[in-house]
């Protein structure tokens, strides 16, 4: 993670020139959603000679009055190379920083486990 405490994200992430505040999902009090900027995504697309998904990061920032505050969940979608097969495939990584109370942090951890739960090939 870029920072070790949620408050550091709140103070510093909005100042980055390669992220932007999402216009979607801003109706939840205390929740701000930042994503990799469109400019940064386009730079990745135009600089690559392969047609693949650009690396995109989303930060869900939970600030007061949200009950999970202060906390941050980061999802990062990127293309990785499998070392054994040398095949490229998309992957999403989910990390969090939770400086809230233990109950809220446990709720965040459960939500993350649900987000990254493996999907059965038969479903």
N, CA, C and O atoms as a MOPAC input file, in Angstrom:
PM7 MOZYME 1SCF
protein

 N      0.84500 1    -1.18300 1     0.00000 1
 C      0.00000 1     0.00000 1     0.00000 1
 C      0.89200 1     1.24800 1     0.00000 1
 O      2.01700 1     1.23400 1     0.49800 1
 N      0.36500 1     2.29100 1    -0.55700 1
 C      1.12200 1     3.52800 1    -0.67600 1
 C      1.41300 1     4.17500 1     0.67400 1
 O      2.46300 1     4.79200 1     0.85600 1
 N      0.48700 1     4.03400 1     1.61700 1
 C      0.62100 1     4.65000 1     2.93900 1
 C      0.24700 1     3.62300 1     4.00600 1
 O     -0.41500 1     2.62800 1     3.71200 1
 N      0.67200 1     3.86700 1     5.23900 1
 C      0.40200 1     2.91800 1     6.31700 1
 C     -0.84100 1     3.26300 1     7.12800 1
 O     -1.34400 1     2.41900 1     7.87000 1
 N     -1.34500 1     4.48800 1     7.00000 1
 C     -2.53400 1     4.90000 1     7.75700 1
 C     -3.56300 1     5.52700 1     6.82300 1
 O     -3.21300 1     6.19300 1     5.84800 1
 N     -4.83300 1     5.30300 1     7.13700 1
 C     -5.92300 1     5.82200 1     6.30600 1
 C     -5.84200 1     7.33900 1     6.16900 1
 O     -6.05500 1     7.87300 1     5.08100 1
 N     -5.53900 1     8.02800 1     7.24900 1
 C     -5.48100 1     9.49400 1     7.20600 1
 C     -4.45700 1     9.97900 1     6.17700 1
 O     -4.66100 1    11.01800 1     5.54800 1
 N     -3.35900 1     9.23900 1     6.00000 1
 C     -2.35600 1     9.60500 1     4.99600 1
 C     -2.95300 1     9.52800 1     3.59200 1
 O     -2.65500 1    10.36300 1     2.73800 1
 N     -3.79900 1     8.52000 1     3.35800 1
 C     -4.49400 1     8.43500 1     2.06600 1
 C     -5.39600 1     9.64800 1     1.88400 1
 O     -5.38800 1    10.27800 1     0.82600 1
 N     -6.18100 1     9.98200 1     2.92300 1
 C     -7.12400 1    11.09600 1     2.83300 1
 C     -6.40600 1    12.40000 1     2.48900 1
 O     -6.91300 1    13.21200 1     1.71500 1
 N     -5.22300 1    12.59200 1     3.07100 1
 C     -4.47800 1    13.83500 1     2.87400 1
 C     -3.70700 1    13.87100 1     1.56200 1
 O     -3.62200 1    14.92400 1     0.92900 1
 N     -3.14400 1    12.74200 1     1.14000 1
 C     -2.20100 1    12.74600 1     0.02500 1
 C     -2.74900 1    12.27000 1    -1.31200 1
 O     -2.39100 1    12.82600 1    -2.35100 1
 N     -3.60200 1    11.26200 1    -1.31400 1
 C     -4.05200 1    10.69200 1    -2.58700 1
 C     -4.73100 1    11.72300 1    -3.49400 1
 O     -4.45400 1    11.73200 1    -4.69300 1
 N     -5.60600 1    12.58900 1    -2.97800 1
 C     -6.24400 1    13.57400 1    -3.86800 1
 C     -5.25900 1    14.52600 1    -4.54800 1
 O     -5.60700 1    15.15600 1    -5.54700 1
 N     -4.04700 1    14.64200 1    -4.02700 1
 C     -3.03700 1    15.53500 1    -4.60900 1
 C     -2.29700 1    14.89700 1    -5.78100 1
 O     -1.61600 1    15.59500 1    -6.53200 1
 N     -2.42000 1    13.58000 1    -5.94700 1
 C     -1.72400 1    12.88700 1    -7.04200 1
 C     -2.32600 1    13.32400 1    -8.37500 1
 O     -3.54300 1    13.46300 1    -8.49800 1
 N     -1.46900 1    13.53800 1    -9.36800 1
 C     -1.97800 1    13.97600 1   -10.67000 1
 C     -2.41400 1    12.81600 1   -11.56100 1
 O     -2.89600 1    13.04200 1   -12.67100 1
 N     -2.25300 1    11.57300 1   -11.09000 1
 C     -2.65800 1    10.42600 1   -11.90300 1
 C     -3.88800 1     9.71500 1   -11.33700 1
 O     -4.16800 1     8.57500 1   -11.70700 1
 N     -4.62500 1    10.38300 1   -10.43900 1
 C     -5.87700 1     9.84400 1    -9.90200 1
 C     -6.96800 1    10.89900 1   -10.02800 1
 O     -6.69300 1    12.09500 1   -10.12200 1
 N     -8.21500 1    10.42900 1   -10.02700 1
 C     -9.33200 1    11.37000 1   -10.07700 1
 C    -10.47500 1    10.85800 1    -9.21900 1
 O    -10.65300 1     9.65300 1    -9.04400 1
 N    -11.23900 1    11.79300 1    -8.69300 1
 C    -12.40000 1    11.47700 1    -7.87900 1
 C    -13.49700 1    10.95500 1    -8.78700 1
 O    -13.87600 1    11.61800 1    -9.75200 1
 N    -14.00400 1     9.78100 1    -8.48700 1
 C    -15.07400 1     9.18600 1    -9.28400 1
 C    -16.36400 1     9.95600 1    -9.05500 1
 O    -16.67300 1    10.35400 1    -7.93200 1
 N    -17.10400 1    10.15900 1   -10.11800 1
 C    -18.39900 1    10.84300 1   -10.01100 1
 C    -19.49200 1     9.86700 1    -9.59500 1
 O    -20.56700 1    10.28600 1    -9.16700 1
 N    -19.22700 1     8.57200 1    -9.71500 1
 C    -20.19400 1     7.54700 1    -9.32700 1
 C    -20.05200 1     7.24400 1    -7.84300 1
 O    -19.00900 1     7.50400 1    -7.24200 1
 N    -21.08900 1     6.70200 1    -7.27100 1
 C    -21.08500 1     6.19600 1    -5.89800 1
 C    -20.70900 1     7.25800 1    -4.87000 1
 O    -20.13200 1     6.92900 1    -3.83400 1
 N    -21.02000 1     8.51400 1    -5.13300 1
 C    -20.68700 1     9.57100 1    -4.18600 1
 C    -21.87800 1     9.94900 1    -3.30900 1
 O    -21.85800 1    10.98800 1    -2.65000 1
 N    -22.91200 1     9.11200 1    -3.29700 1
 C    -24.09500 1     9.42800 1    -2.49800 1
 C    -24.05600 1     8.78500 1    -1.11200 1
 O    -24.99300 1     8.96100 1    -0.33300 1
 N    -23.00200 1     8.04700 1    -0.78800 1
 C    -22.85600 1     7.44400 1     0.53700 1
 C    -22.04800 1     8.39400 1     1.41500 1
 O    -20.89100 1     8.67700 1     1.10200 1
 N    -22.62800 1     8.89200 1     2.50400 1
 C    -21.89300 1     9.82700 1     3.36600 1
 C    -20.59100 1     9.22000 1     3.88500 1
 O    -20.58000 1     8.12000 1     4.43800 1
 N    -19.49900 1     9.95600 1     3.69900 1
 C    -18.20100 1     9.51800 1     4.19300 1
 C    -17.42500 1     8.62900 1     3.24700 1
 O    -16.30100 1     8.24200 1     3.56400 1
 N    -17.98400 1     8.28900 1     2.09000 1
 C    -17.28400 1     7.44300 1     1.11800 1
 C    -16.83100 1     8.29000 1    -0.06000 1
 O    -17.63100 1     8.98500 1    -0.68500 1
 N    -15.53600 1     8.22400 1    -0.35400 1
 C    -14.99800 1     8.84700 1    -1.56300 1
 C    -14.29600 1     7.75600 1    -2.35000 1
 O    -13.56900 1     6.93600 1    -1.78900 1
 N    -14.52300 1     7.75700 1    -3.65600 1
 C    -13.94200 1     6.74800 1    -4.53700 1
 C    -13.00600 1     7.45500 1    -5.51600 1
 O    -13.42600 1     8.32800 1    -6.27500 1
 N    -11.74600 1     7.06800 1    -5.48400 1
 C    -10.75800 1     7.59200 1    -6.42000 1
 C    -10.31900 1     6.46300 1    -7.34100 1
 O    -10.26200 1     5.30300 1    -6.93400 1
 N    -10.00800 1     6.81600 1    -8.59300 1
 C     -9.54300 1     5.83000 1    -9.56600 1
 C     -8.33900 1     6.37500 1   -10.32200 1
 O     -8.06300 1     7.57500 1   -10.30600 1
 N     -7.63300 1     5.46800 1   -10.98100 1
 C     -6.57600 1     5.88100 1   -11.89100 1
 C     -7.19500 1     6.82100 1   -12.91200 1
 O     -8.26800 1     6.53500 1   -13.44400 1
 N     -6.54300 1     7.92500 1   -13.19000 1
 C     -7.10900 1     8.92800 1   -14.09400 1
 C     -7.21800 1     8.39400 1   -15.52200 1
 O     -6.45600 1     7.52200 1   -15.93900 1
 N     -8.17200 1     8.93300 1   -16.24800 1
 C     -8.35300 1     8.55800 1   -17.65200 1
 C     -7.08300 1     8.85700 1   -18.44400 1
 O     -6.70200 1     8.08200 1   -19.32200 1
 N     -6.43400 1     9.96500 1   -18.14000 1
 C     -5.18700 1    10.31600 1   -18.82200 1
 C     -4.13700 1     9.22200 1   -18.62300 1
 O     -3.46600 1     8.82600 1   -19.57600 1
 N     -3.99300 1     8.73500 1   -17.39600 1
 C     -3.01200 1     7.68100 1   -17.10100 1
 C     -3.36800 1     6.38000 1   -17.82100 1
 O     -2.49100 1     5.69900 1   -18.35100 1
 N     -4.64900 1     6.04000 1   -17.83700 1
 C     -5.09800 1     4.83600 1   -18.53800 1
 C     -4.78500 1     4.95000 1   -20.03000 1
 O     -4.28100 1     4.00300 1   -20.63300 1
 N     -5.08300 1     6.10800 1   -20.62600 1
 C     -4.81300 1     6.29900 1   -22.05500 1
 C     -3.31400 1     6.23100 1   -22.34600 1
 O     -2.91100 1     5.68600 1   -23.37400 1
 N     -2.49800 1     6.77000 1   -21.46700 1
 C     -1.04000 1     6.67400 1   -21.64300 1
 C     -0.59900 1     5.21600 1   -21.69100 1
 O      0.24200 1     4.84500 1   -22.50900 1
 N     -1.16600 1     4.38900 1   -20.81300 1
 C     -0.82100 1     2.96400 1   -20.79900 1
 C     -1.23800 1     2.29400 1   -22.10100 1
 O     -0.47600 1     1.52000 1   -22.68100 1
 N     -2.44500 1     2.59300 1   -22.55600 1
 C     -2.95600 1     1.97500 1   -23.78300 1
 C     -2.09500 1     2.36900 1   -24.97500 1
 O     -1.72000 1     1.51800 1   -25.78200 1
 N     -1.78200 1     3.64900 1   -25.08700 1
 C     -1.03400 1     4.13900 1   -26.24300 1
 C      0.43500 1     3.73300 1   -26.22400 1
 O      1.07200 1     3.68200 1   -27.27600 1
 N      0.97800 1     3.44400 1   -25.05400 1
 C      2.39800 1     3.08200 1   -24.98100 1
 C      2.64700 1     1.58500 1   -25.14500 1
 O      3.79700 1     1.15400 1   -25.23100 1
 N      1.58600 1     0.79500 1   -25.18900 1
 C      1.74800 1    -0.65300 1   -25.29200 1
 C      1.54200 1    -1.11000 1   -26.72800 1
 O      0.68500 1    -0.58600 1   -27.44000 1
 N      2.33800 1    -2.09300 1   -27.14900 1
 C      2.15300 1    -2.65600 1   -28.48400 1
 C      1.24600 1    -3.88400 1   -28.44700 1
 O      0.99900 1    -4.50900 1   -29.47800 1
 N      0.75400 1    -4.22600 1   -27.26300 1
 C     -0.15100 1    -5.36200 1   -27.12200 1
 C     -1.51600 1    -4.86200 1   -26.67500 1
 O     -1.62600 1    -3.87700 1   -25.94500 1
 N     -2.54000 1    -5.55100 1   -27.12300 1
 C     -3.88700 1    -5.20700 1   -26.70800 1
 C     -4.17100 1    -5.93900 1   -25.40200 1
 O     -4.47900 1    -7.13100 1   -25.40300 1
 N     -4.06800 1    -5.23000 1   -24.30700 1
 C     -4.33400 1    -5.83000 1   -23.00200 1
 C     -4.95000 1    -4.77800 1   -22.08700 1
 O     -4.89300 1    -3.57600 1   -22.34800 1
 N     -5.52900 1    -5.26800 1   -21.03000 1
 C     -6.19800 1    -4.39900 1   -20.07700 1
 C     -5.17900 1    -3.48700 1   -19.38900 1
 O     -4.15400 1    -3.96900 1   -18.90900 1
 N     -5.44200 1    -2.18200 1   -19.33200 1
 C     -4.51900 1    -1.30100 1   -18.61100 1
 C     -4.60300 1    -1.54600 1   -17.10300 1
 O     -5.60500 1    -2.05500 1   -16.60200 1
 N     -3.55100 1    -1.18100 1   -16.39900 1
 C     -3.54600 1    -1.28800 1   -14.93900 1
 C     -4.40800 1    -0.16300 1   -14.37400 1
 O     -4.16000 1     1.01300 1   -14.63800 1
 N     -5.41500 1    -0.53300 1   -13.59800 1
 C     -6.33100 1     0.45000 1   -13.01700 1
 C     -6.45000 1     0.19100 1   -11.52400 1
 O     -6.64100 1    -0.94600 1   -11.09200 1
 N     -6.33700 1     1.25200 1   -10.74600 1
 C     -6.45600 1     1.15000 1    -9.29400 1
 C     -7.65300 1     1.96800 1    -8.83500 1
 O     -7.90400 1     3.06600 1    -9.33200 1
 N     -8.38300 1     1.41300 1    -7.88200 1
 C     -9.51500 1     2.10400 1    -7.26300 1
 C     -9.29300 1     2.12000 1    -5.76000 1
 O     -8.96500 1     1.09800 1    -5.15800 1
 N     -9.47300 1     3.28400 1    -5.16300 1
 C     -9.35700 1     3.44000 1    -3.71300 1
 C    -10.72500 1     3.81000 1    -3.16500 1
 O    -11.29800 1     4.82500 1    -3.56200 1
 N    -11.25500 1     2.99800 1    -2.25800 1
 C    -12.49000 1     3.31600 1    -1.54100 1
 C    -12.05900 1     3.89500 1    -0.20300 1
 O    -11.49900 1     3.19000 1     0.63600 1
 N    -12.32100 1     5.17600 1    -0.00700 1
 C    -11.86700 1     5.85200 1     1.20300 1
 C    -13.06500 1     6.11300 1     2.10800 1
 O    -13.98500 1     6.85000 1     1.75200 1
 N    -13.03300 1     5.49700 1     3.27900 1
 C    -14.12000 1     5.60900 1     4.25100 1
 C    -13.72000 1     6.62600 1     5.31900 1
 O    -12.84500 1     6.37200 1     6.14600 1
 N    -14.38600 1     7.78600 1     5.27900 1
 C    -14.10600 1     8.87800 1     6.20200 1
 C    -15.34700 1     9.14300 1     7.04100 1
 O    -16.44600 1     8.74900 1     6.65300 1
 N    -15.18800 1     9.81200 1     8.19700 1
 C    -16.37600 1    10.14500 1     8.98100 1
 C    -17.37800 1    10.90100 1     8.10300 1
 O    -16.96700 1    11.77500 1     7.33900 1
 N    -18.64100 1    10.60400 1     8.18300 1
 C    -19.35600 1     9.84800 1     9.21000 1
 C    -19.56700 1     8.36500 1     8.88200 1
 O    -20.36900 1     7.70700 1     9.54500 1
 N    -18.87200 1     7.82500 1     7.88300 1
 C    -19.06800 1     6.41900 1     7.54000 1
 C    -18.68900 1     5.54300 1     8.73600 1
 O    -17.68800 1     5.81800 1     9.39700 1
 N    -19.46900 1     4.49100 1     9.02800 1
 C    -19.19000 1     3.64700 1    10.20000 1
 C    -17.86200 1     2.88200 1    10.12200 1
 O    -17.35400 1     2.44800 1    11.15600 1
 N    -17.29100 1     2.70700 1     8.93200 1
 C    -16.00700 1     2.01400 1     8.80700 1
 C    -14.81700 1     2.96200 1     8.94000 1
 O    -13.67300 1     2.50500 1     8.95200 1
 N    -15.05100 1     4.23500 1     9.03700 1
 C    -13.97400 1     5.22900 1     9.06100 1
 C    -13.13800 1     5.10400 1    10.33200 1
 O    -13.63600 1     4.74300 1    11.39800 1
 N    -11.85000 1     5.41700 1    10.18100 1
 C    -11.10500 1     5.67600 1     8.95500 1
 C    -10.53800 1     4.38000 1     8.36900 1
 O     -9.94300 1     3.56600 1     9.07600 1
 N    -10.73700 1     4.21400 1     7.07700 1
 C    -10.24500 1     3.00600 1     6.40100 1
 C    -10.15700 1     3.24800 1     4.89600 1
 O    -10.79500 1     4.15100 1     4.35500 1
 N     -9.35000 1     2.41800 1     4.23800 1
 C     -9.18500 1     2.47900 1     2.78400 1
 C     -9.12900 1     1.05000 1     2.25800 1
 O     -8.43100 1     0.20000 1     2.81100 1
 N     -9.87000 1     0.79600 1     1.18500 1
 C     -9.75000 1    -0.46500 1     0.44900 1
 C     -9.21700 1    -0.10700 1    -0.92800 1
 O     -9.75600 1     0.77100 1    -1.60200 1
 N     -8.15500 1    -0.79100 1    -1.34400 1
 C     -7.58700 1    -0.54400 1    -2.66900 1
 C     -7.73500 1    -1.79600 1    -3.51200 1
 O     -7.36500 1    -2.88900 1    -3.08100 1
 N     -8.27300 1    -1.64200 1    -4.71100 1
 C     -8.29400 1    -2.73800 1    -5.67800 1
 C     -7.40500 1    -2.32700 1    -6.84800 1
 O     -7.46700 1    -1.19400 1    -7.32600 1
 N     -6.59200 1    -3.24900 1    -7.29000 1
 C     -5.69100 1    -2.97000 1    -8.40400 1
 C     -5.84900 1    -4.07000 1    -9.44100 1
 O     -5.56200 1    -5.23600 1    -9.17200 1
 N     -6.30600 1    -3.69000 1   -10.62500 1
 C     -6.43100 1    -4.62300 1   -11.74800 1
 C     -5.21800 1    -4.43600 1   -12.63800 1
 O     -4.91600 1    -3.32600 1   -13.07800 1
 N     -4.53200 1    -5.52900 1   -12.89600 1
 C     -3.32400 1    -5.45500 1   -13.70600 1
 C     -3.15600 1    -6.73900 1   -14.50600 1
 O     -3.80700 1    -7.74600 1   -14.22900 1
 N     -2.29000 1    -6.69300 1   -15.48300 1
 C     -1.97300 1    -7.87200 1   -16.27400 1
 C     -0.64300 1    -8.41000 1   -15.78500 1
 O      0.34000 1    -7.67500 1   -15.69000 1
 N     -0.61900 1    -9.70300 1   -15.47500 1
 C      0.60900 1   -10.32200 1   -14.98800 1
 C      1.02700 1   -11.44300 1   -15.93100 1
 O      0.22100 1   -11.94100 1   -16.71600 1
 N      2.29000 1   -11.83100 1   -15.84500 1
 C      2.80000 1   -12.94600 1   -16.63600 1
 C      2.97000 1   -14.14700 1   -15.72800 1
 O      3.67800 1   -14.08100 1   -14.72300 1
 N      2.31900 1   -15.24900 1   -16.08500 1
 C      2.46100 1   -16.49500 1   -15.34200 1
 C      3.84500 1   -17.05600 1   -15.65900 1
 O      4.16100 1   -17.31900 1   -16.81900 1
 N      4.66000 1   -17.23600 1   -14.63300 1
 C      6.04900 1   -17.65600 1   -14.84700 1
 C      6.17200 1   -19.03100 1   -15.48300 1
 O      7.07100 1   -19.25000 1   -16.29500 1
 N      5.29500 1   -19.96000 1   -15.13500 1
 C      5.42100 1   -21.31500 1   -15.67400 1
 C      4.97500 1   -21.40700 1   -17.12900 1
 O      5.60700 1   -22.10100 1   -17.92600 1
 N      3.90200 1   -20.72000 1   -17.48100 1
 C      3.38000 1   -20.82800 1   -18.84700 1
 C      3.75900 1   -19.63900 1   -19.72600 1
 O      3.57200 1   -19.69300 1   -20.94200 1
 N      4.27700 1   -18.58600 1   -19.14600 1
 C      4.61100 1   -17.33400 1   -19.81800 1
 C      3.37300 1   -16.70000 1   -20.46700 1
 O      3.49300 1   -15.87300 1   -21.37000 1
 N      2.22600 1   -17.08200 1   -20.01300 1
 C      0.97600 1   -16.49200 1   -20.50400 1
 C      0.65700 1   -15.24800 1   -19.68900 1
 O      0.91300 1   -15.19500 1   -18.48600 1
 N      0.09600 1   -14.25300 1   -20.35600 1
 C     -0.31900 1   -13.03400 1   -19.66200 1
 C     -1.79500 1   -13.15900 1   -19.32400 1
 O     -2.59100 1   -13.62300 1   -20.14100 1
 N     -2.15800 1   -12.74000 1   -18.10800 1
 C     -3.55600 1   -12.83100 1   -17.69400 1
 C     -3.88200 1   -11.68800 1   -16.74000 1
 O     -3.00400 1   -11.18100 1   -16.04100 1
 N     -5.14700 1   -11.28800 1   -16.71700 1
 C     -5.54700 1   -10.22300 1   -15.79300 1
 C     -5.62100 1   -10.74300 1   -14.36100 1
 O     -5.93000 1   -11.91100 1   -14.12200 1
 N     -5.33200 1    -9.85800 1   -13.42000 1
 C     -5.40200 1   -10.20800 1   -12.00300 1
 C     -5.84900 1    -8.97300 1   -11.22500 1
 O     -5.46600 1    -7.85000 1   -11.55500 1
 N     -6.65400 1    -9.18800 1   -10.19900 1
 C     -7.07200 1    -8.09400 1    -9.33100 1
 C     -6.57500 1    -8.37100 1    -7.92400 1
 O     -6.81200 1    -9.44300 1    -7.36700 1
 N     -5.89000 1    -7.40400 1    -7.36100 1
 C     -5.38100 1    -7.50000 1    -5.99000 1
 C     -6.19400 1    -6.54700 1    -5.11600 1
 O     -6.51400 1    -5.43400 1    -5.53300 1
 N     -6.52400 1    -6.98800 1    -3.91000 1
 C     -7.29800 1    -6.16700 1    -2.97800 1
 C     -6.52600 1    -6.06600 1    -1.66700 1
 O     -6.14300 1    -7.07800 1    -1.07900 1
 N     -6.30200 1    -4.83100 1    -1.21700 1
 C     -5.60700 1    -4.57100 1     0.04700 1
 C     -6.40400 1    -3.54700 1     0.84000 1
 O     -7.24700 1    -2.84000 1     0.28800 1
 N     -6.13100 1    -3.47300 1     2.13800 1
 C     -6.81500 1    -2.46400 1     2.94000 1
 C     -5.91600 1    -1.93200 1     4.03900 1
 O     -4.95000 1    -2.57200 1     4.45400 1
 N     -6.26400 1    -0.74800 1     4.49200 1
 C     -5.69500 1    -0.14200 1     5.68900 1
 C     -6.89500 1     0.23600 1     6.53700 1
 O     -7.72600 1     1.04200 1     6.11900 1
 N     -6.98900 1    -0.34300 1     7.72500 1
 C     -8.12900 1    -0.06200 1     8.59400 1
 C     -7.62800 1     0.46000 1     9.93500 1
 O     -6.98600 1    -0.25700 1    10.70300 1
 N     -7.93600 1     1.72000 1    10.19400 1
 C     -7.59100 1     2.34700 1    11.47200 1
 C     -8.84600 1     2.55100 1    12.31900 1
 O     -8.83300 1     3.32000 1    13.28000 1
 N     -9.90600 1     1.87400 1    11.96500 1
 C    -11.18100 1     1.98400 1    12.66600 1
 C    -11.20100 1     1.03700 1    13.86300 1
 O    -10.16900 1     0.48800 1    14.25000 1
 N    -12.37300 1     0.85400 1    14.43700 1
 C    -12.51000 1    -0.06700 1    15.57200 1
 C    -12.45300 1    -1.52000 1    15.07900 1
 O    -12.68200 1    -1.77300 1    13.89600 1
 N    -12.15400 1    -2.46400 1    15.95600 1
 C    -12.00400 1    -3.87100 1    15.55000 1
 C    -13.23800 1    -4.45300 1    14.84700 1
 O    -13.09100 1    -5.26200 1    13.93100 1
 N    -14.43100 1    -4.06400 1    15.25200 1
 C    -15.64400 1    -4.58200 1    14.61400 1
 C    -15.73300 1    -4.12100 1    13.16500 1
 O    -16.03200 1    -4.91700 1    12.27500 1
 N    -15.47400 1    -2.84200 1    12.92700 1
 C    -15.51800 1    -2.31600 1    11.55800 1
 C    -14.43200 1    -2.94500 1    10.69700 1
 O    -14.67500 1    -3.28300 1     9.53800 1
 N    -13.23800 1    -3.10300 1    11.25700 1
 C    -12.14600 1    -3.72500 1    10.49700 1
 C    -12.48700 1    -5.17000 1    10.13900 1
 O    -12.15600 1    -5.62500 1     9.04400 1
 N    -13.13600 1    -5.88900 1    11.03500 1
 C    -13.56000 1    -7.26600 1    10.74900 1
 C    -14.60200 1    -7.28300 1     9.63600 1
 O    -14.58900 1    -8.18100 1     8.79500 1
 N    -15.50300 1    -6.30300 1     9.62000 1
 C    -16.49800 1    -6.21700 1     8.54600 1
 C    -15.82000 1    -5.96900 1     7.21100 1
 O    -16.20200 1    -6.55600 1     6.19800 1
 N    -14.82200 1    -5.10800 1     7.20200 1
 C    -14.07600 1    -4.83200 1     5.97100 1
 C    -13.37500 1    -6.09700 1     5.49200 1
 O    -13.41900 1    -6.41300 1     4.30400 1
 N    -12.73400 1    -6.81800 1     6.39500 1
 C    -12.04400 1    -8.05900 1     6.01900 1
 C    -13.01900 1    -9.08100 1     5.43400 1
 O    -12.70000 1    -9.75000 1     4.45100 1
 N    -14.19800 1    -9.20200 1     6.03100 1
 C    -15.20800 1   -10.12900 1     5.48700 1
 C    -15.64400 1    -9.68800 1     4.09100 1
 O    -15.79900 1   -10.51900 1     3.19600 1
 N    -15.83900 1    -8.40400 1     3.90900 1
 C    -16.24300 1    -7.88600 1     2.59800 1
 C    -15.16400 1    -8.16800 1     1.56100 1
 O    -15.47500 1    -8.54800 1     0.43300 1
 N    -13.91100 1    -7.98800 1     1.92800 1
 C    -12.81400 1    -8.25500 1     0.99600 1
 C    -12.76300 1    -9.73900 1     0.65400 1
 O    -12.60700 1   -10.09700 1    -0.51300 1
 N    -12.89100 1   -10.61000 1     1.65800 1
 C    -12.88600 1   -12.05900 1     1.37800 1
 C    -14.01500 1   -12.41800 1     0.42000 1
 O    -13.83900 1   -13.25900 1    -0.46200 1
 N    -15.16300 1   -11.79100 1     0.58600 1
 C    -16.29300 1   -12.04600 1    -0.30800 1
 C    -15.97900 1   -11.54900 1    -1.72600 1
 O    -16.36300 1   -12.18500 1    -2.70700 1
 N    -15.28500 1   -10.41900 1    -1.82700 1
 C    -14.93900 1    -9.85200 1    -3.13200 1
 C    -13.98800 1   -10.75200 1    -3.89600 1
 O    -14.09500 1   -10.86700 1    -5.11700 1
 N    -13.05800 1   -11.39300 1    -3.20000 1
 C    -12.02400 1   -12.18400 1    -3.87300 1
 C    -12.25600 1   -13.67900 1    -3.75900 1
 O    -11.37400 1   -14.47900 1    -4.07100 1
 N    -13.43900 1   -14.05100 1    -3.31400 1
 C    -13.78100 1   -15.46500 1    -3.16200 1
 C    -13.66300 1   -16.16900 1    -4.51200 1
 O    -14.22400 1   -15.70000 1    -5.50100 1
 N    -12.94300 1   -17.28700 1    -4.56400 1
 C    -12.82300 1   -18.01000 1    -5.83400 1
 C    -14.19400 1   -18.46900 1    -6.34200 1
 O    -15.05400 1   -18.88300 1    -5.56600 1
 N    -14.37200 1   -18.38500 1    -7.64300 1
 C    -15.62400 1   -18.80900 1    -8.26100 1
 C    -15.42500 1   -20.20100 1    -8.83900 1
 O    -14.45400 1   -20.45100 1    -9.55300 1
 N    -16.33400 1   -21.09400 1    -8.53400 1
 C    -16.25700 1   -22.46000 1    -9.03400 1
 C    -16.39100 1   -22.46900 1   -10.55300 1
 O    -17.17800 1   -21.71100 1   -11.12000 1
 N    -15.62200 1   -23.32500 1   -11.20000 1
 C    -15.67800 1   -23.43100 1   -12.66000 1
 C    -17.00800 1   -23.99500 1   -13.13600 1
 O    -17.34500 1   -23.85900 1   -14.31200 1
 N    -17.76800 1   -24.62500 1   -12.25000 1
 C    -19.04600 1   -25.21700 1   -12.65500 1
 C    -20.20000 1   -24.23100 1   -12.54800 1
 O    -21.31100 1   -24.55100 1   -12.97200 1
 N    -19.97600 1   -23.04800 1   -11.99800 1
 C    -21.05700 1   -22.06800 1   -11.84400 1
 C    -21.00800 1   -21.01200 1   -12.90300 1
 O    -21.84700 1   -20.11100 1   -12.91600 1

